[in-house]
Amino acid sequence: MLLCKGMKRRSPAGKLRLFVVRLAAATIGAVLAVSVECGATPPASTPAPPARAPEPLVDPAVRLLQGSAAGEAYDVLARLDDGSTFSVRFWVTNEGPGTHTAVAMGYFVRPDGDVSRFRYGRTSDRWELGEGKRLLKIASAVLDLRAPLGAVEIDTDKFGMKISMRFAMPEVPGAICARREEDAGFDVLRLQEKVMGTAWVDGMDAALEASGTVDVVHRWGEASEIDSVLRRIDASASSGELVYFATTVVSPRDRDSAHSCVAVVENGERVYQAFDAAVQVASTPLPGSEERYPLAKRFEFRNQRVGLTVEPFAELLRVDPLEIVPQPFRFLLGLRSSPRRVWANARSHLRLTPAEGREPVELRALGLTAVSYTNPW
């Protein structure tokens, strides 16, 4: 029994009352109870560090959202070793007539600048959603996100394009710039992943044995993209085992602020990610850029630990994506949107001051930058 200095021994009844008091006090800390009884000052508590928010679970499955303007898109962008670029969007939308209408559209840009394109649109009863909602088939366009091997396949005589590309696809991809809001989300499913396959478009004598890298990005939201995005910039590049991805989105409601993310991956492990980088977009456009849809000569993402500069130097393709959207969606979307999409080669310079114990990280590489506008800037 602990007796504090100056404490007198008690009668049995007093001891019983003291035991009851101490037993009650023990529920909030016996040491504190004894200290107070002895007239001591309770020790100061050390505040617990703030809990880190758990990483979002990355699920590549199609959401099949129910809102009247809801939609989701999978953007596939491949850079091939021969200098070709392949861009495809698989889109499921409730805008326009019906729900869960599916659209697949894309472009194959050869090194000489020649462009081949395709488009398909299907109502909800005329496209297929396969195993685990990770396999989409829209006419002759297929996106397969099942583990362990993902694929993009376009096999169309109508548009003169036969492309088959495969890449590693885990069951649960790691979280890279994963963002969750009440009614929207964003995931990078594949980043600078090695891709292999074949590609043939009209004008080629024979199919190309294709190899290179591919990014696969998944976006979804209950609101129309026209209402939530005015301009989006995505950039990525790799050098050896070092890879980065950066994105920034400006809303039509507030052109002076932006959501952004920069992520750095080394040897397959995400070593850094930030959602607080300040973004600066140069006011000087690349020569030949459209005034109302500028492609800036320079983008910068910066905070205390990361500095990233992206300098587009050659446009690969500039399109009005509504031109290849099937009717009647083209007409209906065109009532509210006058969009542009631009792809460009870009030089990237990344410098990262890592956590204690790691060497500084630096990357200089050529990569791709994609800029999308839903309406003129």
N, C-alpha and C positions, 0 to 999 in steps of 0.2 A: 504493500500500500504506500502510495506516495504522500508524504506529509510536507507541505510547503512551510517555509520559515514562518514561525509565529502562529501556526495552526494548532488548535487544541484537540485532544482526543474527544470523541463524541460518545454519547450513550448509544445502546443498541438501536433505539428508535431513531435517533439522529443519524446513525450510520445507515439505516434502511432508507431514510429520506434522501440522504446524500447519494446512495447507490442509484435510486430512481432518477435523480436529477442528472447524475453522470451518464447513466444509460441513455437518457433522452439526448443529452449533448453529444454522445458518441455518434449519433446518426449524422451529425454535421462536422465531426472531427474531434476525437478524444483529446488530442494534444491541445487544441484550441481551448477546450473546456477547462483543462487543468491550468493552462497559462492564465486564463481570465480569473480563475479562483485564487490563484497565487498573486494576482495583481500585476502580472507581466504583460508586456505589449505583444500582441500576436505578430508573428513574422509576416513581412510583406510578401504577397504572392507575386509570382512572375507571370505576366500575361502570356497566354499560349499564342504561338504564331498563327496567323490566319490560315485556315484550311484551304488547300488548293482545290479548285474546282476539278471534278473528275473529267478525264478526257472523254469527249463524245465517242460513242460507239459508232464506228463506220460500217454502214450497211449499204452495199451497192444496189439493193433491190429497188425496183420501181415502186413508188409510193401509191400510185393511183389516187391522187388527191380528189376531193369532192367539191371544192369551191367552184363557183361559176366562172371565175377567171383564173383558176389554179393551173399550174403547169410545172413541168420539170424537163430538164435537158441534160443529155450526156454529150459533152464535146470531146471529140477525139482528134488529136493533132500529132501527126507523125512527121518527123524530119528524117529523110532517108540519106544514106551515105553517098548516093550518086548526085545529090543536090535537089531531088524532088521533094515536094511537100504534099501531104495528104491530110485534108480536114473534113470531118464528118460531124454532123449534129443529128442525134436521135432525140426526138421531141414528142412528149405526150402532153396534150393540152385540152382544157375545157373551154377555151375561147372559141367563138364561132359556133356553128350548129353542132349539137350533140355534145357528148362528154367522152373523155379519153380518146380523142382523135390522135392518131400517131403520124408523125412526119419524119422522114429520113431525107437528108439532103447533104450534098458535099461536093468537094472540088479536089482534083488531082492536078498539081502544077508541076510541069516538067522543068528541067534545068534551063531550057531555052525560053521559058515563059509561056509555053502553050498550055491552055487550061481545058480540062475536061470536067464536066459536071453532071450530076444526076439529081433527081428529086422523086419522091414518092409520098403520097398522102393516103391514109386509110381511115375509115370510120372504125369505131370500137369493135365491130363484129367482123372486121376484115384484116386484122393483124393479130399476131400470136405473141403470147407471153408465156415463157416456159419455166423450167425448173427453178424454184425459189424466187421467182420474179426477177431472175438475173439473166434471162435469155429473151431478147427482143427480135422478132422477125417482122419487118415491115416491107412487104413485097419482096424484092430481091436483095434487100439490105438486112444484114444480121449483126447484132452486137451481143456477144457472149461474155458475160462477166462471172462465169462459174469457175471455181477453183478446180484444178491447179493451173489451168491454161485458158486465158481469155483470148478472144478473137474478134476481128472485124472482117466481114466478108461482103463484098459487093459483086454480084454476078448478073449483069444486065446487058443483053444484046441491044435493047432499045437505046441505051445511052452509050454503048460502046465502052464498057468498063468491066474488067474482071480483076478484082483485087482480093487477096486473102492474106491477112497478117495476124500473127499470133504472138502473145506475150505472157509472161508469168502473172498469175492472178491468185493471191492468197484468199483463203476463206474470209478472213477479217483483215482488211488492209489497215495499216497504221494511220493514225490521225495526223494529217498534214494540212494546216490552215483550216481544220474542221471548225465550222461555225454553226451554232444553233440559235435560232430566234423563235419567238412564239409561233410564227406561221411560215418560217422559211429555214433553209439550210444549205450548206455548201460543203463538199468534200473533194479532195484531190485523191482519186482512187489509184492512179498510177502516175509516177513522176519520172521522166527520163528513163523509162523502162526499156530494156532492149527488146526490139521487135524484129521478127523474121517472117518472110513469106514471099509472095510473088505479086507482081503488078503488071497489068496490061491495059492500055487504053487505045482507042482508035488512033492510027498513025504509027504505032510501034510495029516493027517487023516480028518481034517475039516478046514473050513475057520477060519482065525484069526480075532477077533474083534479088529481092528487096531485103535490106537490113538497115537498121538505124535505131532511133529512140522514139518513144511515144508517151504523151501525156493524156490521161483520161480524167476529166473533171465532171462532177455531178452537181447540179444546182436544182433547187425546187422551192416553190413558194405558193401560198394561197392567193397572193395578189398577182396581177398581171405584171410581167417584166417591164412593160411600158410605164407602169406607175411607180416602180421601185428602182429602176436603173436608167440613168441618162447616159453615162459613159462607164465602161469597164475596161481595165487594162490588165492583161495577164502576161507574165514573162517568165521564162525558165531557161536554164542552160546547165551544162555539166562539163566537168573536166576531170577525167579519171573517175575516182569514186566520190568526188565532191559534186553536189547538186544543189540548186536553189530553185525556189518557186516564189513569185511575188504577185500579188493582186491588189487592185484598188478599185473601189466602186463609188461613183458619185450619184446621188439621188436627184431626180428632177425637182424635189422639194427644197434641196439645200445644196447648191453648187459649190459653196465655200467649205464644205467638210466632206470627208470621205471615210469609208471603212477600208482598212488595209490589212495585209498580212504579209510577212516575210518568213519563210522557213528554209533551213539549211539542213541537208542530209549528207552524212558522210559514212561510207561503207554500209549503206542500208539503214543506218540509225539516225533518227532525227536528233541533231545536236543543238538546234536553236529554233525558236519560233517566237514571233512578236506580233501582236495586234495593235501596237501603239506607235509604229513608225510614222513619222511625219513624211508626207508625200509632196514633192515639188515637181510640177510638170512645166517644162520650158514653154514660154510663149511663142518661141520661134518654131514654125512647122518645117518638116522636111520639104525640100523643093518639090513642086508638083503636087503637093497635098491639097485636097479640097479645103476651101476656106471654112465651110460650115461643118466639116468633119476632119479637123486637123490631126495629123500624125506628128506629134512633137519630136524634136530632134534629141530630146533628153528627158529622162525620168529619174528621180532620185527618191530613195526610201532611206530614212535615217532616224536613229535614236542613239542612246549613249553607247550601245554595243555594236550596232551594225550600220554599215554604210554600203548602199548598193546604188550603182549608176548603170542605167540602161540607155544605150544610144542606138536607136534604129538608124540604119543607113541605106536600106534598099527595100522598097515595097515589093512584095511578092504577088499580092493580089488585093484588090479593092472591089467590093461588090455591094450591091443592094440585095440583101438576102431575100427580100420579098419577090424578087424576080423569078426565083425558082421554087417559091412556095406554091403548092397547087391551089387552084380556085376551089371553093369560094373564099378560102382563108386569106388569100392574098388581098382580095378586095376589102374584106372586113378588117383585117389588121391595118391595112393602108389608110383607113379612115382616121386612125389615131397615131400612126407611127410612120416615120420616113427614115428608116434605119440605114446604117452602113456597118460593114465589117472589113477590117484591114489586117493583113498579116505582113510582117516585115522581118527581115534578118536584122539582128541587133548585136552590138558588142556589149558585153556585161563585165563589170568590175565589182566584185564583192569583197568586203573586208569585215571580218567578225572578230571581236574581242571575246573569247569564250569564257566559260566559268573558270575559277581558279584551278590550276593544275593542268590546263590544256594549253597547247600552243596556239597562237593566233592563226586564223584561217583566212586564206586569200584565194580568190578565184578570178581568173580572166578567161573568158570563153565567148565563142559565138553561139547565139541561141535564137529563139523565135519569140516575137512579141505579137500578141493579138489585141487589137483595140476594137471595141464594139460600141456603137451609138444606137440608141433606140429612136432618137430624134436629133436634129441639128444642134450643135453646141452654141 
